[in-house]
Amino acid sequence: MEYTLTNLKGWRVVLTEQGAAVREIHVPDKDGKLIDVALACGSSEDALVNDSYFGVSCGRVANRISNARFFLDGKEHKLTANIHPQILHGGTPGFSHLPWTAKKISDKQITFTLHSPDGDQGFPAAVDVSATYSWSEDGVLGITYEAVSDAPTIVNLTNHTYFNLNGQGEGSILDHELTLKCEYFLPVNEIVGVTGEIFSVSGTPMDFNAPHKIRERIFSDYEQLKCAGGYDHSYVISGGGSRFAKVVGDKSGIVMEVCTDYPAVQLYAGCNMKPTNGKNGAKYDKFGGVCLETQYFPDFINQPTFENHILRPGDVYRHHTDYAFSTI
Ligand code: BGC
């Protein structure tokens, strides 16, 4: 099932129960024309198996967990690796590839819920999660993730929308201009798993504190970019709450700004995208969209240098992210 959130100006967001996903975001460009800036599969059948994670809610634990295992309160938990030896985005199927249950609250708000049983993909504890999407008169898409569990476990939920601010299927995002108010990023190894180190962006092509086109340095001879095939890294968000990220569509003049209460964001420039049939006959390829996936530090459970986040019975996991659209 699809659900539409709309404002009085007709700007709208289409969401699906499958994956509690964003399927369409229609916002005006600099000439006032509505443009769909979110990528999605051409058909719902494709969405069931697609491994690009277009628009979906990733969980139980987004991003990679090294060696697909972790220890919690002294006990080892073995997970189902889906990119051997790691587990990515909660396994197969993760929350991204499951049907959630929708409850539309108003034209501007909807909540999707999902129950994940104890042992799901190897994760301990039964977990109940929700994703609440809101859409405002001034073009702010809000996403709140909540979760509770019946025993200690880990949860890290993120939305995986690929944005192309020139319009979905309108080529690459390489000429989009990006600003990321982040002083540090998390370096990765040759399988794009975090090393546990925290590097300064200063003096590197990872530094987006001043605006840069994504293309400008993505192909530079810098080990971290070679490892990941481009930008596929988590950044540490220092100015939590404020708009730390800004993306500008070079042709459309559409601007997207992001704020969140999560401590990190995965900048993924679509480096691993393969030729794909998208919505309405659109064709996607490498760099066809950019994701700004807000979350905890990846693999925090196995990295002693990262802050740990255990969800225990009685605790409520709750995180909020806003994607705000405007024009230059
Ligand atoms: C990861 C990429 C991965 C992509 C699609 C992103 O969140 O960082 O490494 O290729 O998801 O699976």
py3Dmol code that shows the C-alpha trace and the ligand (Angstrom):
import py3Dmol

protein = """\
ATOM      1  CA  MET A   1       0.000   0.000   0.000  1.00  0.00           C
ATOM      2  CA  GLU A   2       1.080   3.568  -0.741  1.00  0.00           C
ATOM      3  CA  TYR A   3       0.214   6.622   1.346  1.00  0.00           C
ATOM      4  CA  THR A   4       0.526  10.276   0.408  1.00  0.00           C
ATOM      5  CA  LEU A   5       1.309  13.158   2.747  1.00  0.00           C
ATOM      6  CA  THR A   6       0.548  16.524   1.222  1.00  0.00           C
ATOM      7  CA  ASN A   7       0.579  20.185   2.142  1.00  0.00           C
ATOM      8  CA  LEU A   8      -1.760  22.957   0.970  1.00  0.00           C
ATOM      9  CA  LYS A   9       0.663  23.876  -1.825  1.00  0.00           C
ATOM     10  CA  GLY A  10       0.462  20.335  -3.256  1.00  0.00           C
ATOM     11  CA  TRP A  11       4.050  19.448  -2.329  1.00  0.00           C
ATOM     12  CA  ARG A  12       3.863  15.773  -1.403  1.00  0.00           C
ATOM     13  CA  VAL A  13       5.621  12.675  -0.169  1.00  0.00           C
ATOM     14  CA  VAL A  14       4.559   9.129  -1.079  1.00  0.00           C
ATOM     15  CA  LEU A  15       5.431   6.360   1.379  1.00  0.00           C
ATOM     16  CA  THR A  16       5.027   2.582   1.288  1.00  0.00           C
ATOM     17  CA  GLU A  17       4.350  -0.043   3.950  1.00  0.00           C
ATOM     18  CA  GLN A  18       6.989  -2.215   2.275  1.00  0.00           C
ATOM     19  CA  GLY A  19      10.145  -1.163   4.128  1.00  0.00           C
ATOM     20  CA  ALA A  20       8.378   1.872   5.726  1.00  0.00           C
ATOM     21  CA  ALA A  21       9.895   3.606   2.723  1.00  0.00           C
ATOM     22  CA  VAL A  22       9.938   6.982   1.033  1.00  0.00           C
ATOM     23  CA  ARG A  23       8.912   6.430  -2.595  1.00  0.00           C
ATOM     24  CA  GLU A  24       8.383   9.963  -3.930  1.00  0.00           C
ATOM     25  CA  ILE A  25       9.159  13.502  -2.722  1.00  0.00           C
ATOM     26  CA  HIS A  26       7.692  16.262  -4.905  1.00  0.00           C
ATOM     27  CA  VAL A  27       9.068  19.708  -4.158  1.00  0.00           C
ATOM     28  CA  PRO A  28       9.316  22.869  -6.280  1.00  0.00           C
ATOM     29  CA  ASP A  29      12.446  23.817  -8.206  1.00  0.00           C
ATOM     30  CA  LYS A  30      13.676  27.394  -8.619  1.00  0.00           C
ATOM     31  CA  ASP A  31      10.980  28.012 -11.290  1.00  0.00           C
ATOM     32  CA  GLY A  32       8.196  26.600  -9.112  1.00  0.00           C
ATOM     33  CA  LYS A  33       7.865  23.325 -11.042  1.00  0.00           C
ATOM     34  CA  LEU A  34       7.313  20.234  -8.854  1.00  0.00           C
ATOM     35  CA  ILE A  35      10.176  17.728  -9.148  1.00  0.00           C
ATOM     36  CA  ASP A  36      10.370  14.217  -7.636  1.00  0.00           C
ATOM     37  CA  VAL A  37      13.749  14.107  -5.885  1.00  0.00           C
ATOM     38  CA  ALA A  38      13.652  10.550  -4.424  1.00  0.00           C
ATOM     39  CA  LEU A  39      14.804   7.388  -6.195  1.00  0.00           C
ATOM     40  CA  ALA A  40      12.724   4.191  -6.047  1.00  0.00           C
ATOM     41  CA  CYS A  41      12.406   0.869  -7.851  1.00  0.00           C
ATOM     42  CA  GLY A  42      10.321   0.642 -11.017  1.00  0.00           C
ATOM     43  CA  SER A  43       8.014  -1.982  -9.511  1.00  0.00           C
ATOM     44  CA  SER A  44       7.025  -3.303  -6.090  1.00  0.00           C
ATOM     45  CA  GLU A  45       8.372  -6.749  -7.137  1.00  0.00           C
ATOM     46  CA  ASP A  46      11.808  -5.189  -7.707  1.00  0.00           C
ATOM     47  CA  ALA A  47      11.596  -3.478  -4.303  1.00  0.00           C
ATOM     48  CA  LEU A  48      11.251  -6.894  -2.633  1.00  0.00           C
ATOM     49  CA  VAL A  49      14.727  -7.958  -3.756  1.00  0.00           C
ATOM     50  CA  ASN A  50      16.574  -4.731  -4.559  1.00  0.00           C
ATOM     51  CA  ASP A  51      19.855  -4.376  -2.698  1.00  0.00           C
ATOM     52  CA  SER A  52      20.251  -0.626  -3.146  1.00  0.00           C
ATOM     53  CA  TYR A  53      17.854   0.055  -0.247  1.00  0.00           C
ATOM     54  CA  PHE A  54      16.013   2.883  -2.066  1.00  0.00           C
ATOM     55  CA  GLY A  55      14.089   5.018   0.444  1.00  0.00           C
ATOM     56  CA  VAL A  56      13.696   2.260   3.026  1.00  0.00           C
ATOM     57  CA  SER A  57      13.964   2.152   6.807  1.00  0.00           C
ATOM     58  CA  CYS A  58      17.070   0.073   7.556  1.00  0.00           C
ATOM     59  CA  GLY A  59      17.189  -2.080  10.700  1.00  0.00           C
ATOM     60  CA  ARG A  60      17.336  -3.731  13.134  1.00  0.00           C
ATOM     61  CA  VAL A  61      20.879  -2.350  12.885  1.00  0.00           C
ATOM     62  CA  ALA A  62      21.699  -0.176   9.885  1.00  0.00           C
ATOM     63  CA  ASN A  63      25.185  -0.202   8.321  1.00  0.00           C
ATOM     64  CA  ARG A  64      27.813  -2.911   8.819  1.00  0.00           C
ATOM     65  CA  ILE A  65      28.534  -5.070  11.870  1.00  0.00           C
ATOM     66  CA  SER A  66      32.003  -6.569  11.602  1.00  0.00           C
ATOM     67  CA  ASN A  67      32.235 -10.365  11.484  1.00  0.00           C
ATOM     68  CA  ALA A  68      28.423 -10.522  11.851  1.00  0.00           C
ATOM     69  CA  ARG A  69      28.660 -11.101  15.577  1.00  0.00           C
ATOM     70  CA  PHE A  70      28.799  -9.238  18.857  1.00  0.00           C
ATOM     71  CA  PHE A  71      28.946  -9.781  22.581  1.00  0.00           C
ATOM     72  CA  LEU A  72      26.295  -8.379  24.891  1.00  0.00           C
ATOM     73  CA  ASP A  73      26.421  -8.829  28.673  1.00  0.00           C
ATOM     74  CA  GLY A  74      29.057 -11.548  28.139  1.00  0.00           C
ATOM     75  CA  LYS A  75      27.067 -13.597  25.631  1.00  0.00           C
ATOM     76  CA  GLU A  76      28.002 -13.981  21.964  1.00  0.00           C
ATOM     77  CA  HIS A  77      25.325 -13.390  19.317  1.00  0.00           C
ATOM     78  CA  LYS A  78      25.940 -14.692  15.796  1.00  0.00           C
ATOM     79  CA  LEU A  79      24.116 -12.819  13.056  1.00  0.00           C
ATOM     80  CA  THR A  80      23.298 -13.839   9.483  1.00  0.00           C
ATOM     81  CA  ALA A  81      26.054 -12.308   7.351  1.00  0.00           C
ATOM     82  CA  ASN A  82      24.732 -10.929   4.060  1.00  0.00           C
ATOM     83  CA  ILE A  83      27.943  -9.365   2.774  1.00  0.00           C
ATOM     84  CA  HIS A  84      30.317 -11.937   4.117  1.00  0.00           C
ATOM     85  CA  PRO A  85      31.888 -11.654   6.681  1.00  0.00           C
ATOM     86  CA  GLN A  86      29.759  -8.638   7.664  1.00  0.00           C
ATOM     87  CA  ILE A  87      26.049  -8.082   8.117  1.00  0.00           C
ATOM     88  CA  LEU A  88      24.708  -4.983   6.350  1.00  0.00           C
ATOM     89  CA  HIS A  89      21.483  -3.119   7.196  1.00  0.00           C
ATOM     90  CA  GLY A  90      20.132  -5.778   9.578  1.00  0.00           C
ATOM     91  CA  GLY A  91      20.503  -8.840   7.343  1.00  0.00           C
ATOM     92  CA  THR A  92      18.306 -10.367   4.646  1.00  0.00           C
ATOM     93  CA  PRO A  93      15.500  -9.680   5.042  1.00  0.00           C
ATOM     94  CA  GLY A  94      16.087  -6.694   7.271  1.00  0.00           C
ATOM     95  CA  PHE A  95      13.327  -4.275   8.272  1.00  0.00           C
ATOM     96  CA  SER A  96      13.899  -2.601   4.877  1.00  0.00           C
ATOM     97  CA  HIS A  97      12.452  -5.582   3.035  1.00  0.00           C
ATOM     98  CA  LEU A  98       9.504  -6.394   5.311  1.00  0.00           C
ATOM     99  CA  PRO A  99       5.910  -5.162   5.234  1.00  0.00           C
ATOM    100  CA  TRP A 100       5.237  -2.693   8.050  1.00  0.00           C
ATOM    101  CA  THR A 101       1.717  -1.737   9.196  1.00  0.00           C
ATOM    102  CA  ALA A 102       0.572   1.787   8.412  1.00  0.00           C
ATOM    103  CA  LYS A 103      -1.647   4.050  10.481  1.00  0.00           C
ATOM    104  CA  LYS A 104      -2.347   7.348   8.779  1.00  0.00           C
ATOM    105  CA  ILE A 105      -2.816  10.029  11.389  1.00  0.00           C
ATOM    106  CA  SER A 106      -3.524  13.007   9.113  1.00  0.00           C
ATOM    107  CA  ASP A 107      -2.656  14.373   5.661  1.00  0.00           C
ATOM    108  CA  LYS A 108       0.643  15.373   7.188  1.00  0.00           C
ATOM    109  CA  GLN A 109       1.518  12.419   9.415  1.00  0.00           C
ATOM    110  CA  ILE A 110       1.726   8.633   9.247  1.00  0.00           C
ATOM    111  CA  THR A 111       3.183   5.940  11.500  1.00  0.00           C
ATOM    112  CA  PHE A 112       4.453   2.540  10.367  1.00  0.00           C
ATOM    113  CA  THR A 113       5.011  -0.233  12.917  1.00  0.00           C
ATOM    114  CA  LEU A 114       6.828  -3.558  12.827  1.00  0.00           C
ATOM    115  CA  HIS A 115       7.361  -6.411  15.272  1.00  0.00           C
ATOM    116  CA  SER A 116      10.719  -8.169  15.086  1.00  0.00           C
ATOM    117  CA  PRO A 117      10.824 -11.473  17.004  1.00  0.00           C
ATOM    118  CA  ASP A 118      13.582 -12.639  19.321  1.00  0.00           C
ATOM    119  CA  GLY A 119      16.345 -14.162  17.185  1.00  0.00           C
ATOM    120  CA  ASP A 120      15.453 -12.201  14.024  1.00  0.00           C
ATOM    121  CA  GLN A 121      18.624 -12.434  11.863  1.00  0.00           C
ATOM    122  CA  GLY A 122      20.389 -13.571  15.046  1.00  0.00           C
ATOM    123  CA  PHE A 123      19.631 -10.442  17.105  1.00  0.00           C
ATOM    124  CA  PRO A 124      18.532 -11.069  20.686  1.00  0.00           C
ATOM    125  CA  ALA A 125      15.166  -9.860  22.078  1.00  0.00           C
ATOM    126  CA  ALA A 126      11.814  -9.139  20.522  1.00  0.00           C
ATOM    127  CA  VAL A 127      11.636  -5.539  19.372  1.00  0.00           C
ATOM    128  CA  ASP A 128       8.707  -3.309  18.426  1.00  0.00           C
ATOM    129  CA  VAL A 129       9.642  -0.408  16.185  1.00  0.00           C
ATOM    130  CA  SER A 130       7.856   2.502  14.607  1.00  0.00           C
ATOM    131  CA  ALA A 131       8.675   5.048  11.939  1.00  0.00           C
ATOM    132  CA  THR A 132       6.634   8.249  12.004  1.00  0.00           C
ATOM    133  CA  TYR A 133       6.822  10.506   8.973  1.00  0.00           C
ATOM    134  CA  SER A 134       5.573  14.084   9.015  1.00  0.00           C
ATOM    135  CA  TRP A 135       5.363  16.657   6.222  1.00  0.00           C
ATOM    136  CA  SER A 136       5.037  20.353   6.899  1.00  0.00           C
ATOM    137  CA  GLU A 137       3.598  23.354   5.048  1.00  0.00           C
ATOM    138  CA  ASP A 138       7.141  24.601   4.484  1.00  0.00           C
ATOM    139  CA  GLY A 139       8.525  21.350   3.052  1.00  0.00           C
ATOM    140  CA  VAL A 140      10.130  19.657   6.041  1.00  0.00           C
ATOM    141  CA  LEU A 141      10.055  15.853   6.001  1.00  0.00           C
ATOM    142  CA  GLY A 142      10.408  14.639   9.597  1.00  0.00           C
ATOM    143  CA  ILE A 143      11.236  11.032  10.475  1.00  0.00           C
ATOM    144  CA  THR A 144      11.031   9.714  14.038  1.00  0.00           C
ATOM    145  CA  TYR A 145      12.172   6.189  14.795  1.00  0.00           C
ATOM    146  CA  GLU A 146      11.128   4.568  18.065  1.00  0.00           C
ATOM    147  CA  ALA A 147      11.805   1.103  19.500  1.00  0.00           C
ATOM    148  CA  VAL A 148      11.269  -0.895  22.670  1.00  0.00           C
ATOM    149  CA  SER A 149      12.574  -4.369  23.481  1.00  0.00           C
ATOM    150  CA  ASP A 150      11.744  -7.159  25.938  1.00  0.00           C
ATOM    151  CA  ALA A 151      15.420  -7.922  26.676  1.00  0.00           C
ATOM    152  CA  PRO A 152      18.778  -6.176  26.097  1.00  0.00           C
ATOM    153  CA  THR A 153      19.630  -5.723  22.406  1.00  0.00           C
ATOM    154  CA  ILE A 154      20.961  -3.224  19.882  1.00  0.00           C
ATOM    155  CA  VAL A 155      18.980  -1.049  17.484  1.00  0.00           C
ATOM    156  CA  ASN A 156      20.187   1.521  14.942  1.00  0.00           C
ATOM    157  CA  LEU A 157      17.488   2.704  12.545  1.00  0.00           C
ATOM    158  CA  THR A 158      18.036   4.961   9.566  1.00  0.00           C
ATOM    159  CA  ASN A 159      16.265   6.081   6.445  1.00  0.00           C
ATOM    160  CA  HIS A 160      18.072   5.237   3.201  1.00  0.00           C
ATOM    161  CA  THR A 161      16.547   7.682   0.710  1.00  0.00           C
ATOM    162  CA  TYR A 162      18.683   8.423  -2.349  1.00  0.00           C
ATOM    163  CA  PHE A 163      18.189  12.073  -3.214  1.00  0.00           C
ATOM    164  CA  ASN A 164      18.759  13.520  -6.662  1.00  0.00           C
ATOM    165  CA  LEU A 165      17.806  17.165  -6.336  1.00  0.00           C
ATOM    166  CA  ASN A 166      17.776  17.596 -10.125  1.00  0.00           C
ATOM    167  CA  GLY A 167      15.033  14.960 -10.227  1.00  0.00           C
ATOM    168  CA  GLN A 168      15.091  11.178  -9.944  1.00  0.00           C
ATOM    169  CA  GLY A 169      16.649   9.656 -13.073  1.00  0.00           C
ATOM    170  CA  GLU A 170      18.195  12.994 -14.115  1.00  0.00           C
ATOM    171  CA  GLY A 171      21.765  11.703 -14.248  1.00  0.00           C
ATOM    172  CA  SER A 172      24.303  11.809 -11.449  1.00  0.00           C
ATOM    173  CA  ILE A 173      24.557  13.846  -8.275  1.00  0.00           C
ATOM    174  CA  LEU A 174      28.243  14.564  -8.890  1.00  0.00           C
ATOM    175  CA  ASP A 175      27.584  18.252  -9.599  1.00  0.00           C
ATOM    176  CA  HIS A 176      25.410  18.692  -6.508  1.00  0.00           C
ATOM    177  CA  GLU A 177      27.064  21.012  -4.004  1.00  0.00           C
ATOM    178  CA  LEU A 178      27.438  19.605  -0.510  1.00  0.00           C
ATOM    179  CA  THR A 179      28.144  21.252   2.839  1.00  0.00           C
ATOM    180  CA  LEU A 180      28.683  19.037   5.912  1.00  0.00           C
ATOM    181  CA  LYS A 181      29.425  20.824   9.169  1.00  0.00           C
ATOM    182  CA  CYS A 182      31.449  17.907  10.503  1.00  0.00           C
ATOM    183  CA  GLU A 183      35.019  18.022  11.805  1.00  0.00           C
ATOM    184  CA  TYR A 184      35.597  14.259  11.948  1.00  0.00           C
ATOM    185  CA  PHE A 185      34.837  11.132   9.934  1.00  0.00           C
ATOM    186  CA  LEU A 186      35.196   7.407  10.607  1.00  0.00           C
ATOM    187  CA  PRO A 187      37.800   5.766   8.345  1.00  0.00           C
ATOM    188  CA  VAL A 188      37.039   2.367   6.791  1.00  0.00           C
ATOM    189  CA  ASN A 189      39.003  -0.713   5.766  1.00  0.00           C
ATOM    190  CA  GLU A 190      39.019  -2.424   2.354  1.00  0.00           C
ATOM    191  CA  ILE A 191      35.564  -3.950   3.020  1.00  0.00           C
ATOM    192  CA  VAL A 192      34.131  -0.552   4.030  1.00  0.00           C
ATOM    193  CA  GLY A 193      33.928  -1.554   7.693  1.00  0.00           C
ATOM    194  CA  VAL A 194      34.898   1.117  10.219  1.00  0.00           C
ATOM    195  CA  THR A 195      38.365   0.722  11.726  1.00  0.00           C
ATOM    196  CA  GLY A 196      37.377   2.245  15.082  1.00  0.00           C
ATOM    197  CA  GLU A 197      39.514   5.326  14.462  1.00  0.00           C
ATOM    198  CA  ILE A 198      38.170   8.871  14.263  1.00  0.00           C
ATOM    199  CA  PHE A 199      39.988  11.075  11.724  1.00  0.00           C
ATOM    200  CA  SER A 200      39.934  14.820  11.306  1.00  0.00           C
ATOM    201  CA  VAL A 201      38.605  15.934   7.912  1.00  0.00           C
ATOM    202  CA  SER A 202      40.989  18.871   7.934  1.00  0.00           C
ATOM    203  CA  GLY A 203      43.204  19.081   4.846  1.00  0.00           C
ATOM    204  CA  THR A 204      41.538  16.044   3.218  1.00  0.00           C
ATOM    205  CA  PRO A 205      39.001  15.604   0.399  1.00  0.00           C
ATOM    206  CA  MET A 206      36.570  14.481   3.125  1.00  0.00           C
ATOM    207  CA  ASP A 207      36.204  18.085   4.335  1.00  0.00           C
ATOM    208  CA  PHE A 208      32.856  19.630   3.344  1.00  0.00           C
ATOM    209  CA  ASN A 209      32.761  22.346   6.015  1.00  0.00           C
ATOM    210  CA  ALA A 210      32.915  24.748   3.102  1.00  0.00           C
ATOM    211  CA  PRO A 211      30.649  23.820   0.156  1.00  0.00           C
ATOM    212  CA  HIS A 212      32.121  21.632  -2.602  1.00  0.00           C
ATOM    213  CA  LYS A 213      30.696  19.867  -5.602  1.00  0.00           C
ATOM    214  CA  ILE A 214      30.700  16.126  -4.867  1.00  0.00           C
ATOM    215  CA  ARG A 215      32.608  15.542  -8.126  1.00  0.00           C
ATOM    216  CA  GLU A 216      35.432  17.933  -7.220  1.00  0.00           C
ATOM    217  CA  ARG A 217      37.459  15.526  -5.071  1.00  0.00           C
ATOM    218  CA  ILE A 218      35.636  12.176  -5.174  1.00  0.00           C
ATOM    219  CA  PHE A 219      38.114  10.669  -7.666  1.00  0.00           C
ATOM    220  CA  SER A 220      41.214  12.023  -5.915  1.00  0.00           C
ATOM    221  CA  ASP A 221      44.123   9.840  -4.938  1.00  0.00           C
ATOM    222  CA  TYR A 222      43.173   9.587  -1.264  1.00  0.00           C
ATOM    223  CA  GLU A 223      43.275   6.186   0.377  1.00  0.00           C
ATOM    224  CA  GLN A 224      39.887   6.472   2.108  1.00  0.00           C
ATOM    225  CA  LEU A 225      38.151   7.372  -1.153  1.00  0.00           C
ATOM    226  CA  LYS A 226      39.926   4.536  -2.991  1.00  0.00           C
ATOM    227  CA  CYS A 227      38.868   2.037  -0.273  1.00  0.00           C
ATOM    228  CA  ALA A 228      35.196   2.885  -0.513  1.00  0.00           C
ATOM    229  CA  GLY A 229      35.026   3.739  -4.226  1.00  0.00           C
ATOM    230  CA  GLY A 230      34.075   7.314  -3.321  1.00  0.00           C
ATOM    231  CA  TYR A 231      32.185   8.813  -0.389  1.00  0.00           C
ATOM    232  CA  ASP A 232      30.723   5.975   1.692  1.00  0.00           C
ATOM    233  CA  HIS A 233      31.716   7.120   5.187  1.00  0.00           C
ATOM    234  CA  SER A 234      30.203   8.101   8.485  1.00  0.00           C
ATOM    235  CA  TYR A 235      30.779  11.641   9.706  1.00  0.00           C
ATOM    236  CA  VAL A 236      30.578  12.741  13.328  1.00  0.00           C
ATOM    237  CA  ILE A 237      27.906  15.411  13.787  1.00  0.00           C
ATOM    238  CA  SER A 238      29.129  18.051  16.186  1.00  0.00           C
ATOM    239  CA  GLY A 239      26.420  20.740  16.053  1.00  0.00           C
ATOM    240  CA  GLY A 240      23.541  18.363  16.929  1.00  0.00           C
ATOM    241  CA  GLY A 241      20.094  19.837  16.443  1.00  0.00           C
ATOM    242  CA  SER A 242      21.138  22.463  13.931  1.00  0.00           C
ATOM    243  CA  ARG A 243      21.169  22.013  10.175  1.00  0.00           C
ATOM    244  CA  PHE A 244      24.515  20.309   9.720  1.00  0.00           C
ATOM    245  CA  ALA A 245      24.131  19.253   6.089  1.00  0.00           C
ATOM    246  CA  LYS A 246      23.119  21.128   2.966  1.00  0.00           C
ATOM    247  CA  VAL A 247      22.825  19.792  -0.575  1.00  0.00           C
ATOM    248  CA  VAL A 248      22.063  21.956  -3.614  1.00  0.00           C
ATOM    249  CA  GLY A 249      20.842  20.585  -6.952  1.00  0.00           C
ATOM    250  CA  ASP A 250      22.964  22.284  -9.610  1.00  0.00           C
ATOM    251  CA  LYS A 251      20.232  22.326 -12.282  1.00  0.00           C
ATOM    252  CA  SER A 252      17.057  22.618 -10.197  1.00  0.00           C
ATOM    253  CA  GLY A 253      18.231  25.021  -7.503  1.00  0.00           C
ATOM    254  CA  ILE A 254      16.498  22.738  -4.976  1.00  0.00           C
ATOM    255  CA  VAL A 255      18.150  22.869  -1.550  1.00  0.00           C
ATOM    256  CA  MET A 256      17.930  20.146   1.095  1.00  0.00           C
ATOM    257  CA  GLU A 257      19.129  20.737   4.656  1.00  0.00           C
ATOM    258  CA  VAL A 258      19.329  18.072   7.346  1.00  0.00           C
ATOM    259  CA  CYS A 259      19.242  18.163  11.123  1.00  0.00           C
ATOM    260  CA  THR A 260      19.128  15.255  13.556  1.00  0.00           C
ATOM    261  CA  ASP A 261      19.677  14.184  17.154  1.00  0.00           C
ATOM    262  CA  TYR A 262      21.753  11.177  16.019  1.00  0.00           C
ATOM    263  CA  PRO A 263      25.522  11.477  16.537  1.00  0.00           C
ATOM    264  CA  ALA A 264      26.559  10.433  12.991  1.00  0.00           C
ATOM    265  CA  VAL A 265      25.582  10.479   9.346  1.00  0.00           C
ATOM    266  CA  GLN A 266      26.645   8.092   6.584  1.00  0.00           C
ATOM    267  CA  LEU A 267      27.428  10.046   3.444  1.00  0.00           C
ATOM    268  CA  TYR A 268      26.837   7.575   0.615  1.00  0.00           C
ATOM    269  CA  ALA A 269      27.263   9.013  -2.878  1.00  0.00           C
ATOM    270  CA  GLY A 270      25.751   6.002  -4.643  1.00  0.00           C
ATOM    271  CA  CYS A 271      29.220   4.609  -5.425  1.00  0.00           C
ATOM    272  CA  ASN A 272      27.982   0.975  -5.537  1.00  0.00           C
ATOM    273  CA  MET A 273      24.857   1.647  -7.594  1.00  0.00           C
ATOM    274  CA  LYS A 274      24.356  -0.612 -10.591  1.00  0.00           C
ATOM    275  CA  PRO A 275      22.230   0.102 -13.683  1.00  0.00           C
ATOM    276  CA  THR A 276      18.651  -0.141 -12.367  1.00  0.00           C
ATOM    277  CA  ASN A 277      15.165   0.461 -13.740  1.00  0.00           C
ATOM    278  CA  GLY A 278      13.638   3.172 -11.600  1.00  0.00           C
ATOM    279  CA  LYS A 279      10.183   4.729 -11.332  1.00  0.00           C
ATOM    280  CA  ASN A 280       8.324   5.935 -14.436  1.00  0.00           C
ATOM    281  CA  GLY A 281      10.868   4.450 -16.836  1.00  0.00           C
ATOM    282  CA  ALA A 282      13.810   6.270 -15.238  1.00  0.00           C
ATOM    283  CA  LYS A 283      17.237   4.611 -15.490  1.00  0.00           C
ATOM    284  CA  TYR A 284      19.622   4.842 -12.559  1.00  0.00           C
ATOM    285  CA  ASP A 285      23.342   4.185 -12.542  1.00  0.00           C
ATOM    286  CA  LYS A 286      26.396   4.801 -10.352  1.00  0.00           C
ATOM    287  CA  PHE A 287      26.200   8.143  -8.455  1.00  0.00           C
ATOM    288  CA  GLY A 288      22.494   8.444  -9.387  1.00  0.00           C
ATOM    289  CA  GLY A 289      21.571   9.593  -5.867  1.00  0.00           C
ATOM    290  CA  VAL A 290      23.127  10.673  -2.594  1.00  0.00           C
ATOM    291  CA  CYS A 291      22.099   9.345   0.834  1.00  0.00           C
ATOM    292  CA  LEU A 292      22.546  11.114   4.161  1.00  0.00           C
ATOM    293  CA  GLU A 293      21.770   8.281   6.575  1.00  0.00           C
ATOM    294  CA  THR A 294      21.591   9.574  10.149  1.00  0.00           C
ATOM    295  CA  GLN A 295      22.461   6.958  12.767  1.00  0.00           C
ATOM    296  CA  TYR A 296      24.734   5.880  15.629  1.00  0.00           C
ATOM    297  CA  PHE A 297      28.375   5.194  14.823  1.00  0.00           C
ATOM    298  CA  PRO A 298      28.448   2.020  12.696  1.00  0.00           C
ATOM    299  CA  ASP A 299      29.563  -1.192  14.435  1.00  0.00           C
ATOM    300  CA  PHE A 300      29.533   0.609  17.810  1.00  0.00           C
ATOM    301  CA  ILE A 301      28.919  -2.709  19.558  1.00  0.00           C
ATOM    302  CA  ASN A 302      32.318  -4.083  18.437  1.00  0.00           C
ATOM    303  CA  GLN A 303      34.352  -0.861  18.571  1.00  0.00           C
ATOM    304  CA  PRO A 304      35.589  -0.006  22.073  1.00  0.00           C
ATOM    305  CA  THR A 305      36.473   3.532  20.936  1.00  0.00           C
ATOM    306  CA  PHE A 306      32.840   4.304  19.985  1.00  0.00           C
ATOM    307  CA  GLU A 307      30.000   5.155  22.353  1.00  0.00           C
ATOM    308  CA  ASN A 308      27.844   2.091  23.022  1.00  0.00           C
ATOM    309  CA  HIS A 309      24.035   2.092  22.822  1.00  0.00           C
ATOM    310  CA  ILE A 310      22.289  -0.878  24.406  1.00  0.00           C
ATOM    311  CA  LEU A 311      18.491  -0.901  24.369  1.00  0.00           C
ATOM    312  CA  ARG A 312      17.218  -2.454  27.598  1.00  0.00           C
ATOM    313  CA  PRO A 313      13.644  -3.283  28.661  1.00  0.00           C
ATOM    314  CA  GLY A 314      11.956  -0.145  29.965  1.00  0.00           C
ATOM    315  CA  ASP A 315      14.108   2.131  27.769  1.00  0.00           C
ATOM    316  CA  VAL A 316      12.650   3.859  24.738  1.00  0.00           C
ATOM    317  CA  TYR A 317      14.820   4.309  21.672  1.00  0.00           C
ATOM    318  CA  ARG A 318      13.800   7.541  19.957  1.00  0.00           C
ATOM    319  CA  HIS A 319      15.579   9.552  17.278  1.00  0.00           C
ATOM    320  CA  HIS A 320      14.433  12.264  14.950  1.00  0.00           C
ATOM    321  CA  THR A 321      15.749  13.609  11.651  1.00  0.00           C
ATOM    322  CA  ASP A 322      14.434  16.451   9.477  1.00  0.00           C
ATOM    323  CA  TYR A 323      15.055  16.840   5.747  1.00  0.00           C
ATOM    324  CA  ALA A 324      14.061  20.423   4.885  1.00  0.00           C
ATOM    325  CA  PHE A 325      13.480  21.436   1.249  1.00  0.00           C
ATOM    326  CA  SER A 326      13.689  24.952  -0.214  1.00  0.00           C
ATOM    327  CA  THR A 327      15.256  26.662  -3.233  1.00  0.00           C
ATOM    328  CA  ILE A 328      18.294  28.884  -3.701  1.00  0.00           C
TER     329      ILE A 328
END
"""
ligand_1 = """\
12
BGC
C 26.290 1.588 2.455
C 26.921 1.178 1.146
C 26.004 0.197 0.445
C 24.649 0.838 0.263
C 23.634 -0.027 -0.425
C 24.948 2.174 2.164
O 24.326 2.534 3.356
O 27.082 2.505 3.146
O 28.199 0.619 1.359
O 26.533 -0.180 -0.806
O 24.145 1.214 1.518
O 23.580 -1.281 0.087
"""
view = py3Dmol.view(width=600, height=400)
view.addModel(protein, "pdb")
view.setStyle({"model": 0}, {"cartoon": {"style": "trace"}})
view.addModel(ligand_1, "xyz")
view.setStyle({"model": 1}, {"stick": {}})
view.zoomTo()
view.show()
